[in-house]
Amino acid sequence: MPAVVIGGIDDRIVSLDAHHTAAEGLGAELHLLEGAGHAPHEQQPGVVAGIIRDFVTGL
């Protein structure tokens, strides 16, 4: 099943290793956003919306 993992490089709650592990386990695309922490959808809503739009369009 297609999946996408979106996280912030500055996330202090979920480690970068955890993001990588989740993406690998799901076989998902991984997007780590610079300048974003634990809530990239709030910190960079336009970027996150674009990632989701591109992902859904590609299904």
Residue pairs with C-beta under 8 A, 6 or more apart in sequence:
2 28
2 55
2 59
3 23
3 26
3 27
3 28
3 29
4 28
4 29
4 30
4 31
4 51
4 52
4 55
5 19
5 22
5 23
5 26
5 28
5 29
5 30
5 31
6 31
6 33
6 40
6 41
6 48
6 51
6 52
7 14
7 16
7 19
7 30
7 31
7 32
7 33
7 36
7 40
8 32
8 33
8 35
8 36
8 37
8 38
8 39
8 40
8 43
9 16
9 32
9 33
9 34
9 35
9 36
10 34
10 35
10 36
10 37
11 19
11 36
11 37
11 38
12 37
12 38
13 38
14 38
16 32
19 30
19 32
20 30
22 28
23 29
23 30
29 55
31 51
33 40
33 43
33 44
33 47
33 48
35 43
35 44
36 43
36 44
36 47
37 43
40 47
40 48
41 48
